[in-house]
Amino acid sequence: MHYDLFNGDADGILSLHQLRLANPKDSHLVTGLKREVRLLERIKTGVDDSVTVLDISLDRNRTGLMRVLQSGARVVYFDHHYAGEIPESDCLTPYIDTHANICTGLLVDRHLDGAYRDWAVSAAFGDNLFASAHAAAKRLDLTSRQLEQLEMLGTLVNYNGYGETEDDLYFQPVDLYRLIQPHRNPFSFIEEECAFQVLLQGYQDDIEQVSQYKPYQKDARSIVYRLPDAAWARRVSGVWGNIIARQNPDFASVILREQAQGGLKVSMRAPLNQKRDADTICRQFEGGGGRAAAAGIGHLPEKDLGTFMHLIHSTYR
């Protein structure tokens, strides 16, 4: 058995797509909502099995990874999130780079020597790495229109991964991957699959909703939005955080989304001019994690919001 485990966002989906275009393989697909990252806990492996892991934190999956390695299964691991100590094992081949300007799609692109770089560019746009996306795109013969299409595709696939439950999403991530799978280049997907238009309309509707909100708080170091517990807010929180970060490159950008059980879900972006320590801040709270430039917290009690904001103010000066 071969397993492909991948984040349900643009970076995870488009990373796997690049790999399987280059090396088609029958596999058992394991993914979920963007914040469902402990995917290695879901599989049972033996000595003859193999696993490819894409765009989920090794540190958050350490227990599951060690169990899989101890079973004798071979693991190839591509990721750019905080990893902690990487286990030494003859069964593990890690491609891990936590630099703030890299994403998993670009790591796969590096591994494949740019064979499917247009998909990697779209993955980088989806992860809000616009400078990296443009740098990679310079090596392609793209029109300005095509570059805009890759940007929108990455944005929409990323947008589709956000939600509290699968009912919030327009497409389950595994279904969206399967819709993308037959297409060797992004432009045929954009032009031929109705899924692109479905996501575009949903995205535009949700952006119109969130654009009516004013900042909940803004000071010298951060800009904060607080959104209600509504399906549209659950879907749009990540991409809205990316937009606010690009519009305010000197500020840490925080999207707080109220939760039905009380407390807040946090989506945070480090200032684009200081792409560091977002993961360090969020990992100080239970369920927090991410990468240097962008991170989140699954559940932040209201009483801890002041502590969280204090950490932001003391980190970015």
N, C-alpha and C positions, 0 to 999 in steps of 0.2 A: 504494500500500500504506500502511495505517496500522498502527502498532505501539503496543501498550500494554505498557509495562515496569513491573513492580510488585513490591515486596517480598512474599515469601510469608507474611508474618505478618498479624495482624489489621489493623494500620494500612494496610498496602499493599492488601490485598484489599478492605477496606471503603471505602477511599478510591476505588479504581477503581469499585466498585459504585455509589457515589453519583454519580460522573461519568457513568457509562453509563446510569443511570436518567434523568438529566437530558438527556443527549445520546447516544442509542443510536448505535453505530457498529460496523460490521464491522471487526474488527482481528485482527492476529496477536498472540497473547498470549505474553509472555516473562516468566517468573518462575522461582523455585526455592526452595531452603531459605532460611530467614531470613538466614543469613550469606552467601548467594550474592548479592553486591551489584554485581558488575561486569557488569551486564546489557547495557550499551550495546556491549560488545565482541562480543556475539552477533549483532548485526544488521548488514545491509548496506543502505544507503539511497541513493536518488537524489533529484534535484531535485523530483520530483513526490510524494515521500513525506512522511509526517508521523509524529511520535512523541510520545506522552505518557509521561512518566516520573513515578513515584510512590514516594516513601519509600525512595529509595536515595541515598547520599551523592554529591553532585556531585564532591567532591574525589576520591573513590575511582573515579569514572567519567570523570575529566577527559579522558584520552586518547581514550576511545571517544566522548565527547560532541563533542570538537573534530573528530574524523573525520566524525561525522554532520553537524555544522554545515557543514563544508567541502564536503560532498556536495550542499548546497543544501536538504536536508530541513528542515522546520519542527519545532521542539521546544517543547513546553510542559512545564515541570518544576516539580513540587510536592514539597517536601521540608522536613524540619526538622533534619537532621543537619548536622554541620560541613561547610561548603561550600568554604571558602577563597575565593579570588578568583573572582567570577562572570564568565564571559566576556561581552564585549560583542558582540552579533551581532543583526542584524535578524531572524535566523531563530530566536532563542531568546526565549521568554517565561517568565521565572522567577517562581515563587511560592514563595519560600524565606524561612523564618523560623525561626531557631535558638533562640528563647526556650525556656527549660526547661519551660514549662507549655503548650507547643503541640505538636501532632502533625500528621501529614499529613492525617489525617481531619478535623481541625478547620480546617486550611487550606482543604481542599476545601469544607467546610461554609461557611466565610466566602465563598468564591468563588461558591457557589450560593445565598447568602442564606438558608441554613438549610432548603433545600427537603427534604432527607432527613436531618434532624438526628439522628433516632434511631440511624441507622447511624454517624454521627460520634461520638455518645456512646459507643457500643459500641467503636469504634476507640480512643477515649481510655482507656477502661477496659483494653483490651488492652495499651496502652502504659504501664500503671501510673500514668496521670495521673488519679487518682481525684477530686481537687479540681476539675480542669478538666472532667471528665465530669459531675460533679454540677452545676457552674455552667451548663454547656450544657443539661443536662436540666431546669433550672428553667424554661426557656422552652417546655417541652413539658408536655402534660397527661398525666402518667404516674402510675400507681399505684406504691406501694412494691414490689409484686410485679413489675411490668414493669421497674422500674429494676434490680431484682435479676437479672432475665432478661437485660437488656442487659449487665450486668456479667459474667455467666457466659458469654454468647456471645462477648464480646471476649476473655475469658480463654481460652476453648477454641480459638478461631481462632488466637490467638497461640501457644498451646501446640502446636498442630498443626504450626507452622512449624519447630520445633527438631528437629535431628537431624544426625548425621554424614553419612548417606546417605539417599536417598529411602525405602529399606527401613525406616528407623526411624519413618517417619510413618504415621499412619492414613490420610491422604488426601494426594495430591500437591496442592500449593497451587493449581495451575491447575484441578484437578478440584473442589476445594472452592469455588473462585470460581464455577465453572459450576453447582454445586449451589445457591449463594446467588443467582445471577444472575436466576432467574425471580421472585424475591420482592421486592415493593415495600416491605414492612416486615419488620423482624427477627422479629416474633412469628409470622408465618406460617412462616418457616423453622424456628424453634424447635419449633413445634407439628407441622409436617407432614413434615420431613425426618428420616429415621432417622440421618443423619450427626451430628446434634446429640447424640443419645443414645449413639452410638458414641464420640464424643469425650469426653462426660461420664464414661462408665464408664472409659475409658482414663486420663483425668485423675485420677479418684478413686483408681484402682489405683496410679498412679505417685506421687501425693501420699502415699499410705499407706506406700509403700516409702521415700521420702525422709524422711518424718517420723521414721523409726527412727534417723536419723543425728544425732549431736550435733555442735556446732560444732567444727571442726578447730582453730580459733584464735579467741580473742576478747580484745580489749584495749580501751583507752579510746576508740579511734577506729574500729575495724573489727570486723566479725564475718565469719568465713570458714568455708565448708563445703567439704569435699573429697569428691567423689563418684567412684565407680568408672567404668571404661569399660564401660558396659552400656546397652542400648537404652533402658531406662526412665529412666536418668540423663541420657542425651543428650536425651530428650524433655522432661524436667521441669526442666532446669537454669534456663531463663529464667523460667518462672512461679514457681519456688521462690525465685529471687532477688528477684522482685517482692514475694512474700509476706514474706520476711525483711526487706526494706527497709521495708515498711509497719509491721511489728511493732517495728522498731528505728530510728525516724526520725532519731536522732542519730548513727547509725553508717553508715559505708560498708559495703555488703554485697557480698561476693565469693563467687561459686560457682566452685570449681575442679573441672574434670572431667578425670580422667586419660585419656590418649590411648594407643591401642594401640602407636604408634610411639615412645612416651615423650613426656615433656613434658605440658603442661596446656592445656586450653581454658579461657578466663576469661570469665565473665559478671559484670560489675560494675555496681553501682548507687551513685550518690552518696548521701550522707545526704539524706533528704527535707527536712530543715531547712536544707540547704545544697546545693541542686540545681545544682551547678556542677562543671566540670573533669573529669568522668569521661572525656570524650573526649580531653581534653588529656593525661591520664595514660596512657590506652591507646594513643594515637597515638605514644608514645615507644618502642613496641615494634613490630617488623615484623608487619604484618597486623592492627594494632590500629586501632580507630575507633569511631564512634558519635555520641553527642550529649552534651550537658552533664550530663544526669541519669542516663544509662545508656549503657554502652559495653562493648566486649569485645575480646578478643585471640584470634585463631584458633589460635595455637600459641605457648605461652610455655615456653621451656626451663626445667627445674627450677632451673638455676643462676641464673636471672634473677628467681626468685620473691622473694628478699629485696629486690632493687632495686625491684620492683613495690610491695611492701608499704611500703618506705621512702617512696616517692612518695605513697602514700595518707596516711601519718602526717604528712608534711610539708605536705600540701595542706589537710587538714581539721584545724582546731585548735579 
